[in-house]
């Protein structure tokens, strides 16, 4: 049975590698004013897109989306508007030696996460995930992925208004564990998810397909980025049933 699962896992990896992806987008820009330095710059944004190409960490082919960064102080405009109270808090941090030293070492989305944290906001997991998409080398990716995973773990201990959103965050946490080579932790997480009856109800079975792919990749100890399949995988239901049985 172990060899059969291994062979199936290799087949899944082959399917993921050879998949065809459709991509198209249109963009635009608008002038914005930096809330601290006062400079004017162009905010680029995507106003429409179609894509069948998304990776297991939810990154799409055009991600990370551009985020404006003010040239004089490095302030990252990670949201459309900032209140006067927020600017009052952030301007002290932006002008600090700590932030300016980080500015020369880190990508914009990482700086955005640090800024948001200064406002007492704990929901910085997605910004850190986006920072991992901007990473320029494996060492930087690993550092950002570790911080993102820690942030997702903290977030998952809190309250969610949406069960689907919580499931999404669990999938991302498991993906980060796999990418970091923490295969035992990732397998434990995905086996637990596979045993939940609600899994099949999310996004027309898409989340179930993701769990299936993850279990296959973990079996062959792959820590590489992979796309979400756009077509059903062979024997996926059987693998999920087996995983659920092991959980019980």
Biotite code that builds the C-alpha atoms (Angstrom):
import biotite.structure as struc

atoms = struc.array([
    struc.Atom([0.000, 0.000, 0.000], chain_id="A", res_id=1, res_name="UNK", atom_name="CA", element="C"),
    struc.Atom([2.893, 2.346, 0.808], chain_id="A", res_id=2, res_name="UNK", atom_name="CA", element="C"),
    struc.Atom([4.364, 1.861, -2.689], chain_id="A", res_id=3, res_name="UNK", atom_name="CA", element="C"),
    struc.Atom([0.951, 2.446, -4.270], chain_id="A", res_id=4, res_name="UNK", atom_name="CA", element="C"),
    struc.Atom([0.562, 5.761, -2.428], chain_id="A", res_id=5, res_name="UNK", atom_name="CA", element="C"),
    struc.Atom([4.103, 6.743, -3.398], chain_id="A", res_id=6, res_name="UNK", atom_name="CA", element="C"),
    struc.Atom([3.453, 6.036, -7.075], chain_id="A", res_id=7, res_name="UNK", atom_name="CA", element="C"),
    struc.Atom([0.201, 7.990, -6.953], chain_id="A", res_id=8, res_name="UNK", atom_name="CA", element="C"),
    struc.Atom([2.022, 10.896, -5.325], chain_id="A", res_id=9, res_name="UNK", atom_name="CA", element="C"),
    struc.Atom([4.589, 10.934, -8.130], chain_id="A", res_id=10, res_name="UNK", atom_name="CA", element="C"),
    struc.Atom([1.753, 10.959, -10.652], chain_id="A", res_id=11, res_name="UNK", atom_name="CA", element="C"),
    struc.Atom([0.207, 13.983, -8.943], chain_id="A", res_id=12, res_name="UNK", atom_name="CA", element="C"),
    struc.Atom([3.514, 15.862, -9.079], chain_id="A", res_id=13, res_name="UNK", atom_name="CA", element="C"),
    struc.Atom([3.740, 15.092, -12.806], chain_id="A", res_id=14, res_name="UNK", atom_name="CA", element="C"),
    struc.Atom([0.199, 16.389, -13.371], chain_id="A", res_id=15, res_name="UNK", atom_name="CA", element="C"),
    struc.Atom([0.955, 19.601, -11.479], chain_id="A", res_id=16, res_name="UNK", atom_name="CA", element="C"),
    struc.Atom([4.147, 20.193, -13.424], chain_id="A", res_id=17, res_name="UNK", atom_name="CA", element="C"),
    struc.Atom([2.610, 19.673, -16.856], chain_id="A", res_id=18, res_name="UNK", atom_name="CA", element="C"),
    struc.Atom([-0.608, 21.650, -16.351], chain_id="A", res_id=19, res_name="UNK", atom_name="CA", element="C"),
    struc.Atom([-1.582, 24.374, -18.855], chain_id="A", res_id=20, res_name="UNK", atom_name="CA", element="C"),
    struc.Atom([-2.479, 27.784, -17.449], chain_id="A", res_id=21, res_name="UNK", atom_name="CA", element="C"),
    struc.Atom([-4.469, 30.692, -18.865], chain_id="A", res_id=22, res_name="UNK", atom_name="CA", element="C"),
    struc.Atom([-3.530, 34.205, -17.819], chain_id="A", res_id=23, res_name="UNK", atom_name="CA", element="C"),
    struc.Atom([-4.758, 37.679, -18.726], chain_id="A", res_id=24, res_name="UNK", atom_name="CA", element="C"),
    struc.Atom([-5.004, 40.974, -16.886], chain_id="A", res_id=25, res_name="UNK", atom_name="CA", element="C"),
    struc.Atom([-5.516, 44.686, -17.357], chain_id="A", res_id=26, res_name="UNK", atom_name="CA", element="C"),
    struc.Atom([-4.133, 47.361, -15.078], chain_id="A", res_id=27, res_name="UNK", atom_name="CA", element="C"),
    struc.Atom([-4.401, 51.060, -14.360], chain_id="A", res_id=28, res_name="UNK", atom_name="CA", element="C"),
    struc.Atom([-2.881, 53.669, -12.052], chain_id="A", res_id=29, res_name="UNK", atom_name="CA", element="C"),
    struc.Atom([-3.886, 56.672, -9.975], chain_id="A", res_id=30, res_name="UNK", atom_name="CA", element="C"),
    struc.Atom([-1.996, 59.466, -8.253], chain_id="A", res_id=31, res_name="UNK", atom_name="CA", element="C"),
    struc.Atom([-1.709, 59.203, -4.479], chain_id="A", res_id=32, res_name="UNK", atom_name="CA", element="C"),
    struc.Atom([-0.058, 61.372, -1.836], chain_id="A", res_id=33, res_name="UNK", atom_name="CA", element="C"),
    struc.Atom([2.294, 59.952, 0.766], chain_id="A", res_id=34, res_name="UNK", atom_name="CA", element="C"),
    struc.Atom([0.686, 60.601, 4.179], chain_id="A", res_id=35, res_name="UNK", atom_name="CA", element="C"),
    struc.Atom([3.963, 61.538, 5.898], chain_id="A", res_id=36, res_name="UNK", atom_name="CA", element="C"),
    struc.Atom([6.412, 62.868, 3.320], chain_id="A", res_id=37, res_name="UNK", atom_name="CA", element="C"),
    struc.Atom([3.761, 64.433, 1.102], chain_id="A", res_id=38, res_name="UNK", atom_name="CA", element="C"),
    struc.Atom([5.240, 63.184, -2.171], chain_id="A", res_id=39, res_name="UNK", atom_name="CA", element="C"),
    struc.Atom([2.941, 62.288, -5.010], chain_id="A", res_id=40, res_name="UNK", atom_name="CA", element="C"),
    struc.Atom([3.360, 58.992, -6.816], chain_id="A", res_id=41, res_name="UNK", atom_name="CA", element="C"),
    struc.Atom([1.437, 56.553, -8.954], chain_id="A", res_id=42, res_name="UNK", atom_name="CA", element="C"),
    struc.Atom([-0.416, 53.671, -7.351], chain_id="A", res_id=43, res_name="UNK", atom_name="CA", element="C"),
    struc.Atom([-0.673, 50.820, -9.847], chain_id="A", res_id=44, res_name="UNK", atom_name="CA", element="C"),
    struc.Atom([-3.515, 48.374, -9.499], chain_id="A", res_id=45, res_name="UNK", atom_name="CA", element="C"),
    struc.Atom([-5.183, 45.512, -11.342], chain_id="A", res_id=46, res_name="UNK", atom_name="CA", element="C"),
    struc.Atom([-8.744, 46.267, -12.376], chain_id="A", res_id=47, res_name="UNK", atom_name="CA", element="C"),
    struc.Atom([-9.603, 42.988, -14.091], chain_id="A", res_id=48, res_name="UNK", atom_name="CA", element="C"),
    struc.Atom([-8.036, 39.603, -14.650], chain_id="A", res_id=49, res_name="UNK", atom_name="CA", element="C"),
    struc.Atom([-8.677, 36.020, -15.571], chain_id="A", res_id=50, res_name="UNK", atom_name="CA", element="C"),
    struc.Atom([-6.376, 33.249, -14.475], chain_id="A", res_id=51, res_name="UNK", atom_name="CA", element="C"),
    struc.Atom([-6.304, 29.519, -13.973], chain_id="A", res_id=52, res_name="UNK", atom_name="CA", element="C"),
    struc.Atom([-2.847, 29.760, -12.469], chain_id="A", res_id=53, res_name="UNK", atom_name="CA", element="C"),
    struc.Atom([-2.676, 29.841, -8.673], chain_id="A", res_id=54, res_name="UNK", atom_name="CA", element="C"),
    struc.Atom([-0.106, 28.290, -6.389], chain_id="A", res_id=55, res_name="UNK", atom_name="CA", element="C"),
    struc.Atom([-0.871, 26.434, -3.189], chain_id="A", res_id=56, res_name="UNK", atom_name="CA", element="C"),
    struc.Atom([-0.011, 29.493, -1.098], chain_id="A", res_id=57, res_name="UNK", atom_name="CA", element="C"),
    struc.Atom([-2.693, 31.418, -3.089], chain_id="A", res_id=58, res_name="UNK", atom_name="CA", element="C"),
    struc.Atom([-0.152, 33.347, -5.151], chain_id="A", res_id=59, res_name="UNK", atom_name="CA", element="C"),
    struc.Atom([-1.441, 34.113, -8.635], chain_id="A", res_id=60, res_name="UNK", atom_name="CA", element="C"),
    struc.Atom([0.730, 34.719, -11.673], chain_id="A", res_id=61, res_name="UNK", atom_name="CA", element="C"),
    struc.Atom([0.655, 38.529, -11.261], chain_id="A", res_id=62, res_name="UNK", atom_name="CA", element="C"),
    struc.Atom([1.277, 38.535, -7.521], chain_id="A", res_id=63, res_name="UNK", atom_name="CA", element="C"),
    struc.Atom([2.490, 40.197, -5.456], chain_id="A", res_id=64, res_name="UNK", atom_name="CA", element="C"),
    struc.Atom([0.386, 43.170, -6.498], chain_id="A", res_id=65, res_name="UNK", atom_name="CA", element="C"),
    struc.Atom([2.272, 46.486, -6.636], chain_id="A", res_id=66, res_name="UNK", atom_name="CA", element="C"),
    struc.Atom([2.212, 48.427, -3.388], chain_id="A", res_id=67, res_name="UNK", atom_name="CA", element="C"),
    struc.Atom([3.284, 52.116, -3.353], chain_id="A", res_id=68, res_name="UNK", atom_name="CA", element="C"),
    struc.Atom([6.352, 52.962, -1.301], chain_id="A", res_id=69, res_name="UNK", atom_name="CA", element="C"),
    struc.Atom([7.181, 56.590, -0.560], chain_id="A", res_id=70, res_name="UNK", atom_name="CA", element="C"),
    struc.Atom([10.700, 57.458, -1.747], chain_id="A", res_id=71, res_name="UNK", atom_name="CA", element="C"),
    struc.Atom([11.736, 59.814, 1.056], chain_id="A", res_id=72, res_name="UNK", atom_name="CA", element="C"),
    struc.Atom([10.946, 57.686, 4.103], chain_id="A", res_id=73, res_name="UNK", atom_name="CA", element="C"),
    struc.Atom([10.032, 54.214, 2.761], chain_id="A", res_id=74, res_name="UNK", atom_name="CA", element="C"),
    struc.Atom([6.458, 54.359, 4.071], chain_id="A", res_id=75, res_name="UNK", atom_name="CA", element="C"),
    struc.Atom([4.405, 51.593, 2.458], chain_id="A", res_id=76, res_name="UNK", atom_name="CA", element="C"),
    struc.Atom([0.829, 52.460, 1.518], chain_id="A", res_id=77, res_name="UNK", atom_name="CA", element="C"),
    struc.Atom([-0.596, 49.017, 2.137], chain_id="A", res_id=78, res_name="UNK", atom_name="CA", element="C"),
    struc.Atom([-4.156, 50.368, 2.407], chain_id="A", res_id=79, res_name="UNK", atom_name="CA", element="C"),
    struc.Atom([-6.011, 53.016, 0.418], chain_id="A", res_id=80, res_name="UNK", atom_name="CA", element="C"),
    struc.Atom([-6.342, 55.534, 3.249], chain_id="A", res_id=81, res_name="UNK", atom_name="CA", element="C"),
    struc.Atom([-4.834, 56.173, 6.669], chain_id="A", res_id=82, res_name="UNK", atom_name="CA", element="C"),
    struc.Atom([-6.597, 58.100, 9.416], chain_id="A", res_id=83, res_name="UNK", atom_name="CA", element="C"),
    struc.Atom([-4.947, 61.052, 11.143], chain_id="A", res_id=84, res_name="UNK", atom_name="CA", element="C"),
    struc.Atom([-4.562, 58.935, 14.269], chain_id="A", res_id=85, res_name="UNK", atom_name="CA", element="C"),
    struc.Atom([-2.828, 56.167, 12.314], chain_id="A", res_id=86, res_name="UNK", atom_name="CA", element="C"),
    struc.Atom([-0.470, 58.628, 10.628], chain_id="A", res_id=87, res_name="UNK", atom_name="CA", element="C"),
    struc.Atom([0.371, 60.185, 13.998], chain_id="A", res_id=88, res_name="UNK", atom_name="CA", element="C"),
    struc.Atom([1.423, 56.792, 15.341], chain_id="A", res_id=89, res_name="UNK", atom_name="CA", element="C"),
    struc.Atom([3.213, 55.582, 12.232], chain_id="A", res_id=90, res_name="UNK", atom_name="CA", element="C"),
    struc.Atom([5.245, 58.709, 11.501], chain_id="A", res_id=91, res_name="UNK", atom_name="CA", element="C"),
    struc.Atom([7.322, 58.245, 14.654], chain_id="A", res_id=92, res_name="UNK", atom_name="CA", element="C"),
    struc.Atom([8.097, 54.652, 13.744], chain_id="A", res_id=93, res_name="UNK", atom_name="CA", element="C"),
    struc.Atom([8.808, 55.426, 10.084], chain_id="A", res_id=94, res_name="UNK", atom_name="CA", element="C"),
    struc.Atom([11.359, 58.066, 11.084], chain_id="A", res_id=95, res_name="UNK", atom_name="CA", element="C"),
    struc.Atom([13.010, 55.773, 13.625], chain_id="A", res_id=96, res_name="UNK", atom_name="CA", element="C"),
    struc.Atom([16.431, 54.186, 13.093], chain_id="A", res_id=97, res_name="UNK", atom_name="CA", element="C"),
    struc.Atom([14.808, 50.770, 13.433], chain_id="A", res_id=98, res_name="UNK", atom_name="CA", element="C"),
    struc.Atom([12.459, 51.220, 10.490], chain_id="A", res_id=99, res_name="UNK", atom_name="CA", element="C"),
    struc.Atom([15.043, 52.928, 8.310], chain_id="A", res_id=100, res_name="UNK", atom_name="CA", element="C"),
    struc.Atom([17.475, 50.070, 8.901], chain_id="A", res_id=101, res_name="UNK", atom_name="CA", element="C"),
    struc.Atom([14.765, 47.557, 7.962], chain_id="A", res_id=102, res_name="UNK", atom_name="CA", element="C"),
    struc.Atom([13.985, 49.565, 4.845], chain_id="A", res_id=103, res_name="UNK", atom_name="CA", element="C"),
    struc.Atom([17.323, 48.712, 3.271], chain_id="A", res_id=104, res_name="UNK", atom_name="CA", element="C"),
    struc.Atom([17.046, 45.001, 3.983], chain_id="A", res_id=105, res_name="UNK", atom_name="CA", element="C"),
    struc.Atom([13.437, 44.010, 3.424], chain_id="A", res_id=106, res_name="UNK", atom_name="CA", element="C"),
    struc.Atom([10.776, 43.974, 0.717], chain_id="A", res_id=107, res_name="UNK", atom_name="CA", element="C"),
    struc.Atom([7.805, 46.393, 0.790], chain_id="A", res_id=108, res_name="UNK", atom_name="CA", element="C"),
    struc.Atom([5.217, 43.874, 1.992], chain_id="A", res_id=109, res_name="UNK", atom_name="CA", element="C"),
    struc.Atom([7.393, 42.936, 4.966], chain_id="A", res_id=110, res_name="UNK", atom_name="CA", element="C"),
    struc.Atom([7.695, 46.607, 5.889], chain_id="A", res_id=111, res_name="UNK", atom_name="CA", element="C"),
    struc.Atom([3.924, 46.905, 5.519], chain_id="A", res_id=112, res_name="UNK", atom_name="CA", element="C"),
    struc.Atom([3.466, 44.121, 8.060], chain_id="A", res_id=113, res_name="UNK", atom_name="CA", element="C"),
    struc.Atom([5.767, 45.892, 10.506], chain_id="A", res_id=114, res_name="UNK", atom_name="CA", element="C"),
    struc.Atom([3.847, 49.145, 10.048], chain_id="A", res_id=115, res_name="UNK", atom_name="CA", element="C"),
    struc.Atom([0.491, 47.476, 10.605], chain_id="A", res_id=116, res_name="UNK", atom_name="CA", element="C"),
    struc.Atom([1.812, 45.784, 13.751], chain_id="A", res_id=117, res_name="UNK", atom_name="CA", element="C"),
    struc.Atom([2.737, 49.227, 15.104], chain_id="A", res_id=118, res_name="UNK", atom_name="CA", element="C"),
    struc.Atom([-0.968, 50.064, 15.081], chain_id="A", res_id=119, res_name="UNK", atom_name="CA", element="C"),
    struc.Atom([-1.643, 47.157, 17.408], chain_id="A", res_id=120, res_name="UNK", atom_name="CA", element="C"),
    struc.Atom([-3.054, 45.042, 14.591], chain_id="A", res_id=121, res_name="UNK", atom_name="CA", element="C"),
    struc.Atom([-2.372, 41.324, 14.812], chain_id="A", res_id=122, res_name="UNK", atom_name="CA", element="C"),
    struc.Atom([-3.867, 40.422, 11.432], chain_id="A", res_id=123, res_name="UNK", atom_name="CA", element="C"),
    struc.Atom([-0.569, 40.693, 9.566], chain_id="A", res_id=124, res_name="UNK", atom_name="CA", element="C"),
    struc.Atom([-0.372, 37.093, 8.353], chain_id="A", res_id=125, res_name="UNK", atom_name="CA", element="C"),
    struc.Atom([-1.411, 37.829, 4.767], chain_id="A", res_id=126, res_name="UNK", atom_name="CA", element="C"),
    struc.Atom([1.034, 40.740, 4.442], chain_id="A", res_id=127, res_name="UNK", atom_name="CA", element="C"),
    struc.Atom([3.831, 38.431, 5.598], chain_id="A", res_id=128, res_name="UNK", atom_name="CA", element="C"),
    struc.Atom([2.668, 35.793, 3.130], chain_id="A", res_id=129, res_name="UNK", atom_name="CA", element="C"),
    struc.Atom([2.830, 38.392, 0.350], chain_id="A", res_id=130, res_name="UNK", atom_name="CA", element="C"),
    struc.Atom([6.310, 39.329, 1.575], chain_id="A", res_id=131, res_name="UNK", atom_name="CA", element="C"),
    struc.Atom([7.336, 35.711, 0.991], chain_id="A", res_id=132, res_name="UNK", atom_name="CA", element="C"),
    struc.Atom([6.211, 36.114, -2.625], chain_id="A", res_id=133, res_name="UNK", atom_name="CA", element="C"),
    struc.Atom([8.555, 39.103, -2.953], chain_id="A", res_id=134, res_name="UNK", atom_name="CA", element="C"),
    struc.Atom([11.539, 37.306, -1.395], chain_id="A", res_id=135, res_name="UNK", atom_name="CA", element="C"),
    struc.Atom([14.675, 37.677, -3.472], chain_id="A", res_id=136, res_name="UNK", atom_name="CA", element="C"),
    struc.Atom([16.518, 34.557, -2.278], chain_id="A", res_id=137, res_name="UNK", atom_name="CA", element="C"),
    struc.Atom([15.835, 31.260, -0.411], chain_id="A", res_id=138, res_name="UNK", atom_name="CA", element="C"),
    struc.Atom([17.160, 32.572, 2.912], chain_id="A", res_id=139, res_name="UNK", atom_name="CA", element="C"),
    struc.Atom([14.846, 35.579, 2.812], chain_id="A", res_id=140, res_name="UNK", atom_name="CA", element="C"),
    struc.Atom([11.909, 33.401, 1.740], chain_id="A", res_id=141, res_name="UNK", atom_name="CA", element="C"),
    struc.Atom([12.473, 31.088, 4.688], chain_id="A", res_id=142, res_name="UNK", atom_name="CA", element="C"),
    struc.Atom([12.632, 33.975, 7.163], chain_id="A", res_id=143, res_name="UNK", atom_name="CA", element="C"),
    struc.Atom([9.390, 35.477, 5.854], chain_id="A", res_id=144, res_name="UNK", atom_name="CA", element="C"),
    struc.Atom([7.650, 32.089, 5.682], chain_id="A", res_id=145, res_name="UNK", atom_name="CA", element="C"),
    struc.Atom([8.531, 31.370, 9.320], chain_id="A", res_id=146, res_name="UNK", atom_name="CA", element="C"),
    struc.Atom([7.125, 34.731, 10.434], chain_id="A", res_id=147, res_name="UNK", atom_name="CA", element="C"),
    struc.Atom([4.022, 34.228, 8.290], chain_id="A", res_id=148, res_name="UNK", atom_name="CA", element="C"),
    struc.Atom([3.420, 30.759, 9.734], chain_id="A", res_id=149, res_name="UNK", atom_name="CA", element="C"),
    struc.Atom([3.752, 32.095, 13.287], chain_id="A", res_id=150, res_name="UNK", atom_name="CA", element="C"),
    struc.Atom([1.241, 34.844, 12.441], chain_id="A", res_id=151, res_name="UNK", atom_name="CA", element="C"),
    struc.Atom([-1.221, 32.335, 10.960], chain_id="A", res_id=152, res_name="UNK", atom_name="CA", element="C"),
    struc.Atom([-0.887, 30.115, 14.031], chain_id="A", res_id=153, res_name="UNK", atom_name="CA", element="C"),
    struc.Atom([-1.722, 33.059, 16.299], chain_id="A", res_id=154, res_name="UNK", atom_name="CA", element="C"),
    struc.Atom([-4.632, 34.027, 14.083], chain_id="A", res_id=155, res_name="UNK", atom_name="CA", element="C"),
    struc.Atom([-6.010, 30.479, 14.048], chain_id="A", res_id=156, res_name="UNK", atom_name="CA", element="C"),
    struc.Atom([-6.223, 30.514, 17.838], chain_id="A", res_id=157, res_name="UNK", atom_name="CA", element="C"),
    struc.Atom([-8.656, 33.423, 17.621], chain_id="A", res_id=158, res_name="UNK", atom_name="CA", element="C"),
    struc.Atom([-12.269, 33.817, 16.548], chain_id="A", res_id=159, res_name="UNK", atom_name="CA", element="C"),
    struc.Atom([-13.429, 33.645, 12.927], chain_id="A", res_id=160, res_name="UNK", atom_name="CA", element="C"),
    struc.Atom([-16.694, 34.945, 11.554], chain_id="A", res_id=161, res_name="UNK", atom_name="CA", element="C"),
    struc.Atom([-16.383, 32.596, 8.573], chain_id="A", res_id=162, res_name="UNK", atom_name="CA", element="C"),
    struc.Atom([-15.672, 28.863, 8.798], chain_id="A", res_id=163, res_name="UNK", atom_name="CA", element="C"),
    struc.Atom([-14.473, 28.937, 5.189], chain_id="A", res_id=164, res_name="UNK", atom_name="CA", element="C"),
    struc.Atom([-11.967, 31.672, 5.952], chain_id="A", res_id=165, res_name="UNK", atom_name="CA", element="C"),
    struc.Atom([-10.612, 29.691, 8.884], chain_id="A", res_id=166, res_name="UNK", atom_name="CA", element="C"),
    struc.Atom([-10.263, 26.630, 6.664], chain_id="A", res_id=167, res_name="UNK", atom_name="CA", element="C"),
    struc.Atom([-8.412, 28.732, 4.083], chain_id="A", res_id=168, res_name="UNK", atom_name="CA", element="C"),
    struc.Atom([-5.962, 29.922, 6.731], chain_id="A", res_id=169, res_name="UNK", atom_name="CA", element="C"),
    struc.Atom([-5.411, 26.334, 7.894], chain_id="A", res_id=170, res_name="UNK", atom_name="CA", element="C"),
    struc.Atom([-4.543, 25.347, 4.341], chain_id="A", res_id=171, res_name="UNK", atom_name="CA", element="C"),
    struc.Atom([-2.082, 28.223, 4.038], chain_id="A", res_id=172, res_name="UNK", atom_name="CA", element="C"),
    struc.Atom([-0.463, 27.304, 7.372], chain_id="A", res_id=173, res_name="UNK", atom_name="CA", element="C"),
    struc.Atom([-0.032, 23.726, 6.167], chain_id="A", res_id=174, res_name="UNK", atom_name="CA", element="C"),
    struc.Atom([1.431, 24.939, 2.876], chain_id="A", res_id=175, res_name="UNK", atom_name="CA", element="C"),
    struc.Atom([3.975, 27.059, 4.745], chain_id="A", res_id=176, res_name="UNK", atom_name="CA", element="C"),
    struc.Atom([4.929, 24.058, 6.866], chain_id="A", res_id=177, res_name="UNK", atom_name="CA", element="C"),
    struc.Atom([5.474, 21.971, 3.726], chain_id="A", res_id=178, res_name="UNK", atom_name="CA", element="C"),
    struc.Atom([7.498, 24.699, 2.011], chain_id="A", res_id=179, res_name="UNK", atom_name="CA", element="C"),
    struc.Atom([9.659, 24.962, 5.138], chain_id="A", res_id=180, res_name="UNK", atom_name="CA", element="C"),
    struc.Atom([10.281, 21.207, 5.058], chain_id="A", res_id=181, res_name="UNK", atom_name="CA", element="C"),
    struc.Atom([8.258, 20.565, 8.206], chain_id="A", res_id=182, res_name="UNK", atom_name="CA", element="C"),
    struc.Atom([6.657, 17.515, 6.647], chain_id="A", res_id=183, res_name="UNK", atom_name="CA", element="C"),
    struc.Atom([5.502, 15.809, 9.857], chain_id="A", res_id=184, res_name="UNK", atom_name="CA", element="C"),
    struc.Atom([3.671, 18.919, 11.053], chain_id="A", res_id=185, res_name="UNK", atom_name="CA", element="C"),
    struc.Atom([2.181, 19.533, 7.613], chain_id="A", res_id=186, res_name="UNK", atom_name="CA", element="C"),
    struc.Atom([1.010, 15.925, 7.304], chain_id="A", res_id=187, res_name="UNK", atom_name="CA", element="C"),
    struc.Atom([-0.590, 16.007, 10.741], chain_id="A", res_id=188, res_name="UNK", atom_name="CA", element="C"),
    struc.Atom([-2.449, 19.193, 9.811], chain_id="A", res_id=189, res_name="UNK", atom_name="CA", element="C"),
    struc.Atom([-3.714, 17.945, 6.446], chain_id="A", res_id=190, res_name="UNK", atom_name="CA", element="C"),
    struc.Atom([-4.685, 14.513, 7.772], chain_id="A", res_id=191, res_name="UNK", atom_name="CA", element="C"),
    struc.Atom([-6.767, 16.254, 10.434], chain_id="A", res_id=192, res_name="UNK", atom_name="CA", element="C"),
    struc.Atom([-8.445, 18.415, 7.799], chain_id="A", res_id=193, res_name="UNK", atom_name="CA", element="C"),
    struc.Atom([-9.071, 15.410, 5.537], chain_id="A", res_id=194, res_name="UNK", atom_name="CA", element="C"),
    struc.Atom([-11.088, 13.772, 8.318], chain_id="A", res_id=195, res_name="UNK", atom_name="CA", element="C"),
    struc.Atom([-13.569, 16.653, 8.596], chain_id="A", res_id=196, res_name="UNK", atom_name="CA", element="C"),
    struc.Atom([-16.907, 16.143, 6.877], chain_id="A", res_id=197, res_name="UNK", atom_name="CA", element="C"),
    struc.Atom([-17.191, 19.837, 6.027], chain_id="A", res_id=198, res_name="UNK", atom_name="CA", element="C"),
    struc.Atom([-14.094, 19.753, 3.786], chain_id="A", res_id=199, res_name="UNK", atom_name="CA", element="C"),
    struc.Atom([-16.020, 18.707, 0.667], chain_id="A", res_id=200, res_name="UNK", atom_name="CA", element="C"),
    struc.Atom([-18.440, 21.624, 1.026], chain_id="A", res_id=201, res_name="UNK", atom_name="CA", element="C"),
    struc.Atom([-15.887, 24.395, 0.518], chain_id="A", res_id=202, res_name="UNK", atom_name="CA", element="C"),
    struc.Atom([-15.609, 26.026, -2.912], chain_id="A", res_id=203, res_name="UNK", atom_name="CA", element="C"),
    struc.Atom([-17.139, 23.122, -4.768], chain_id="A", res_id=204, res_name="UNK", atom_name="CA", element="C"),
    struc.Atom([-14.546, 20.645, -3.537], chain_id="A", res_id=205, res_name="UNK", atom_name="CA", element="C"),
    struc.Atom([-11.550, 22.850, -4.361], chain_id="A", res_id=206, res_name="UNK", atom_name="CA", element="C"),
    struc.Atom([-10.243, 22.784, -0.793], chain_id="A", res_id=207, res_name="UNK", atom_name="CA", element="C"),
    struc.Atom([-10.491, 18.978, -0.820], chain_id="A", res_id=208, res_name="UNK", atom_name="CA", element="C"),
    struc.Atom([-8.356, 18.893, -3.983], chain_id="A", res_id=209, res_name="UNK", atom_name="CA", element="C"),
    struc.Atom([-5.766, 21.091, -2.275], chain_id="A", res_id=210, res_name="UNK", atom_name="CA", element="C"),
    struc.Atom([-5.567, 18.727, 0.711], chain_id="A", res_id=211, res_name="UNK", atom_name="CA", element="C"),
    struc.Atom([-5.205, 15.807, -1.659], chain_id="A", res_id=212, res_name="UNK", atom_name="CA", element="C"),
    struc.Atom([-2.332, 17.496, -3.500], chain_id="A", res_id=213, res_name="UNK", atom_name="CA", element="C"),
    struc.Atom([-0.636, 18.444, -0.251], chain_id="A", res_id=214, res_name="UNK", atom_name="CA", element="C"),
    struc.Atom([-0.714, 14.879, 1.047], chain_id="A", res_id=215, res_name="UNK", atom_name="CA", element="C"),
    struc.Atom([0.813, 13.682, -2.217], chain_id="A", res_id=216, res_name="UNK", atom_name="CA", element="C"),
    struc.Atom([3.593, 16.294, -2.134], chain_id="A", res_id=217, res_name="UNK", atom_name="CA", element="C"),
    struc.Atom([4.353, 15.536, 1.504], chain_id="A", res_id=218, res_name="UNK", atom_name="CA", element="C"),
    struc.Atom([4.609, 11.830, 0.656], chain_id="A", res_id=219, res_name="UNK", atom_name="CA", element="C"),
    struc.Atom([7.470, 12.535, -1.780], chain_id="A", res_id=220, res_name="UNK", atom_name="CA", element="C"),
    struc.Atom([8.892, 15.204, 0.562], chain_id="A", res_id=221, res_name="UNK", atom_name="CA", element="C"),
    struc.Atom([8.572, 18.047, -1.919], chain_id="A", res_id=222, res_name="UNK", atom_name="CA", element="C"),
    struc.Atom([9.078, 21.522, -0.484], chain_id="A", res_id=223, res_name="UNK", atom_name="CA", element="C"),
    struc.Atom([8.905, 23.235, -3.864], chain_id="A", res_id=224, res_name="UNK", atom_name="CA", element="C"),
    struc.Atom([6.112, 25.628, -4.914], chain_id="A", res_id=225, res_name="UNK", atom_name="CA", element="C"),
    struc.Atom([3.315, 23.934, -6.847], chain_id="A", res_id=226, res_name="UNK", atom_name="CA", element="C"),
    struc.Atom([0.158, 25.054, -8.598], chain_id="A", res_id=227, res_name="UNK", atom_name="CA", element="C"),
    struc.Atom([-3.367, 24.142, -7.602], chain_id="A", res_id=228, res_name="UNK", atom_name="CA", element="C"),
    struc.Atom([-4.727, 21.660, -10.165], chain_id="A", res_id=229, res_name="UNK", atom_name="CA", element="C"),
    struc.Atom([-7.574, 22.913, -12.329], chain_id="A", res_id=230, res_name="UNK", atom_name="CA", element="C"),
    struc.Atom([-8.829, 19.407, -13.127], chain_id="A", res_id=231, res_name="UNK", atom_name="CA", element="C"),
    struc.Atom([-9.783, 16.516, -10.786], chain_id="A", res_id=232, res_name="UNK", atom_name="CA", element="C"),
    struc.Atom([-6.907, 14.267, -9.774], chain_id="A", res_id=233, res_name="UNK", atom_name="CA", element="C"),
    struc.Atom([-7.083, 10.469, -10.136], chain_id="A", res_id=234, res_name="UNK", atom_name="CA", element="C"),
    struc.Atom([-7.927, 8.537, -6.956], chain_id="A", res_id=235, res_name="UNK", atom_name="CA", element="C"),
    struc.Atom([-8.045, 11.725, -4.895], chain_id="A", res_id=236, res_name="UNK", atom_name="CA", element="C"),
    struc.Atom([-11.185, 10.697, -2.991], chain_id="A", res_id=237, res_name="UNK", atom_name="CA", element="C"),
    struc.Atom([-9.573, 7.378, -2.081], chain_id="A", res_id=238, res_name="UNK", atom_name="CA", element="C"),
    struc.Atom([-6.515, 9.127, -0.654], chain_id="A", res_id=239, res_name="UNK", atom_name="CA", element="C"),
    struc.Atom([-8.643, 11.473, 1.443], chain_id="A", res_id=240, res_name="UNK", atom_name="CA", element="C"),
    struc.Atom([-10.670, 8.543, 2.802], chain_id="A", res_id=241, res_name="UNK", atom_name="CA", element="C"),
    struc.Atom([-7.464, 6.741, 3.728], chain_id="A", res_id=242, res_name="UNK", atom_name="CA", element="C"),
    struc.Atom([-6.118, 9.824, 5.472], chain_id="A", res_id=243, res_name="UNK", atom_name="CA", element="C"),
    struc.Atom([-9.377, 10.273, 7.370], chain_id="A", res_id=244, res_name="UNK", atom_name="CA", element="C"),
    struc.Atom([-9.287, 6.616, 8.448], chain_id="A", res_id=245, res_name="UNK", atom_name="CA", element="C"),
    struc.Atom([-5.745, 7.016, 9.790], chain_id="A", res_id=246, res_name="UNK", atom_name="CA", element="C"),
    struc.Atom([-6.894, 10.044, 11.780], chain_id="A", res_id=247, res_name="UNK", atom_name="CA", element="C"),
    struc.Atom([-9.547, 7.988, 13.534], chain_id="A", res_id=248, res_name="UNK", atom_name="CA", element="C"),
])
